[in-house]
C-alpha cells in the first residue's frame, strides 16, 4: 500500500471510529459517575477506561476474521447487517434515545463507560468491517488514534462540559449521528454491491 493510500485509510478509519465511539456524548454520563472524584482518581479512572477501549477494540479487530469463519458469515453479509445496525443506532441517537439502558455504579471504568457506552454493538460491527476495507495496519493505527481522542475528551470532560454546556454536547452528538448514518448507508451499499444486487 502506498503511503498516500495508507494515510487516507488511517484518516478514514479514525474518523469513523471516533464517530461511532462518540466520546463527547458520554461526557455527561461520565461526569455523573466520576465528576466528584479528586483529580488523581479522575485521571486514573480515565486512563483505565482508555486502556479497556484499546484492548477491546484490538481484540475485536484481531479476532474478527476468525469469528466470521466460525459463524459462516460473509463479509458482504456483515456489511449489510452492520450497516443496518449502525443506521438504527444513528436514528436512535438522533431521536434522543439513550445509548444504553444499563447503568451500574460498580466497576465504572468497564461498565457502562468502556462498554457498552463506548465499545458497543455499533463499534464492534465497525471494527469487524474496517480491516477488510482498509487493511489491518490502517485499522490498528486508527484504533490507537481513536483511543487517544477518547482519552483526551474524557480527561478534559469537565472543561468541555463547561465550554459546550449540556445543549452543546447534545448538538455535537446529533451531528456525529448524521455522520454515522452516512457511514451506515455506505456499508449497506458496499455489501449489496458485493452481492451483485447494485452497481
C-alpha positions in Angstrom: 0.0 0.0 0.0 1.4 3.4 -1.0 2.0 5.9 1.8 -0.7 8.2 0.4 -3.2 5.4 0.4 -2.2 4.4 4.0 -2.7 8.0 5.2 -6.1 8.2 3.6 -7.1 4.8 5.1 -5.9 5.8 8.5 -7.8 9.1 8.4 -11.0 7.5 7.2 -10.8 4.7 9.8 -10.1 7.1 12.6 -12.9 9.4 11.7 -15.3 6.5 11.6 -14.1 5.1 14.9 -14.3 8.4 16.7 -17.7 9.0 15.3 -19.1 5.6 16.4 -17.3 5.8 19.8 -18.7 9.3 20.2 -16.9 10.1 23.4 -18.5 13.6 23.6 -21.9 12.0 24.1 -20.5 10.0 27.0 -19.3 13.1 28.9 -22.5 13.9 30.9 -22.8 10.3 32.0 -19.2 10.0 32.7 -19.2 13.1 34.9 -22.3 11.8 36.7 -20.2 8.8 37.9 -16.7 10.3 38.5 -17.2 14.1 38.4 -16.8 14.4 42.1 -13.6 12.4 42.3 -10.3 14.0 43.1 -8.0 15.0 40.2 -5.7 12.0 40.8 -8.5 9.4 40.9 -10.3 11.1 38.0 -7.1 10.8 35.9 -6.6 7.2 36.9 -10.2 6.2 36.0 -9.8 7.9 32.7 -6.6 6.1 31.8 -8.3 2.8 32.8 -11.2 3.4 30.5 -8.9 4.3 27.6 -6.9 1.2 28.2 -10.0 -1.0 28.1 -11.3 0.7 25.0 -8.0 0.0 23.3 -7.8 -3.7 24.4 -11.4 -4.4 23.5 -11.1 -2.7 20.1 -7.8 -4.5 19.3 -9.2 -7.9 20.3 -12.3 -7.4 18.2 -10.4 -6.4 15.1 -7.8 -9.2 15.5 -10.4 -11.9 16.1 -12.9 -10.7 13.6 -11.8 -12.9 10.7 -11.9 -16.0 12.9 -15.3 -15.1 14.3 -16.7 -14.7 10.8 -15.2 -18.0 9.6 -16.6 -19.8 12.7 -20.1 -18.3 12.2 -20.0 -18.8 8.4 -20.8 -15.1 7.8 -19.6 -13.5 4.6 -18.1 -10.0 4.6 -20.9 -8.8 2.3 -23.5 -10.0 4.8 -21.5 -8.3 7.7 -21.5 -5.1 5.7 -25.3 -5.1 5.1 -26.2 -6.3 8.6 -23.7 -4.0 10.3 -24.9 -1.1 8.1 -28.5 -1.7 9.2 -27.4 -1.8 12.9 -25.4 1.4 12.6 -28.3 3.1 10.9 -30.6 2.0 13.7 -28.1 3.4 16.3 -27.8 6.7 14.4 -31.6 7.0 14.3 -31.9 6.3 18.0 -29.3 8.9 18.8 -31.0 11.5 16.6 -34.3 10.8 18.2 -32.7 11.4 21.6 -33.0 7.8 22.9 -30.3 6.7 25.4 -27.3 4.7 24.0 -27.9 2.1 26.7 -30.4 1.4 29.5 -27.7 -0.2 31.6 -26.3 1.8 34.5 -24.1 0.4 37.3 -22.1 2.1 40.0 -19.7 -0.7 40.4 -16.6 -1.0 38.1 -17.4 2.3 36.4 -14.3 2.2 34.1 -15.5 -1.0 32.5 -19.3 -0.9 32.8 -21.1 1.1 31.5 -18.4 3.6 30.2 -15.9 1.4 28.3 -18.6 -1.0 27.3 -21.4 -0.7 26.2 -21.3 3.1 26.0 -18.1 3.4 24.0 -17.4 -0.1 22.7 -21.0 -1.2 22.0 -22.7 -3.1 19.1 -22.0 -0.3 16.6 -18.3 -0.1 17.5 -18.0 -3.9 17.4 -19.6 -4.0 13.9 -17.4 -1.3 12.6 -14.2 -2.9 13.9 -15.1 -6.2 12.2 -15.5 -4.4 8.9 -12.6 -1.9 8.9 -9.8 -4.5 8.4 -11.5 -5.8 5.3 -12.0 -2.3 3.8 -8.7 -0.6 4.8 -6.3 -3.3 5.9 -5.2 -4.2 9.4 -2.3 -1.7 9.6 -4.6 1.2 9.0 -7.2 -0.2 11.4 -4.5 -0.6 14.1 -3.2 2.9 13.8 -6.8 4.2 13.8 -7.6 2.3 17.0 -4.6 4.0 18.7 -5.6 7.4 17.4 -9.3 7.0 18.3 -8.4 5.7 21.8 -6.2 8.8 22.2 -9.0 11.1 21.2 -11.4 9.3 23.6 -8.9 9.7 26.4 -8.4 13.4 25.8 -12.2 14.0 25.6 -12.8 12.2 28.9 -9.6 13.6 30.5 -10.8 17.2 29.8 -14.5 16.4 30.1 -15.0 18.9 33.0 -13.7 21.7 30.9 -15.6 20.5 27.8 -18.8 20.4 29.7 -18.3 24.0 31.0 -17.4 25.2 27.5 -20.2 23.5 25.5 -22.9 23.0 28.1 -25.3 20.1 28.0 -27.0 21.5 24.9 -23.7 21.8 23.1 -22.8 18.2 23.9 -26.2 17.1 22.6 -25.7 19.1 19.4 -22.3 17.6 18.8 -23.7 14.1 19.4 -26.5 14.7 17.0 -24.1 15.8 14.3 -22.0 12.7 14.9 -25.1 10.6 14.5 -25.6 12.0 11.0 -22.0 11.0 10.1 -22.7 7.5 11.4 -25.8 7.3 9.3 -23.8 8.2 6.2 -21.2 5.5 7.0 -24.0 3.0 7.5 -25.5 3.8 4.1 -22.1 3.4 2.5 -21.7 0.0 4.2 -25.1 -1.2 3.1 -24.4 -0.1 -0.5 -21.0 -1.8 -0.5 -22.5 -5.1 0.8 -25.3 -5.0 -1.8 -22.7 -4.3 -4.5 -20.6 -7.3 -3.3 -23.7 -9.4 -3.7 -24.2 -8.0 -7.2 -27.6 -6.5 -6.4 -26.5 -3.0 -7.3 -23.8 -1.4 -9.4 
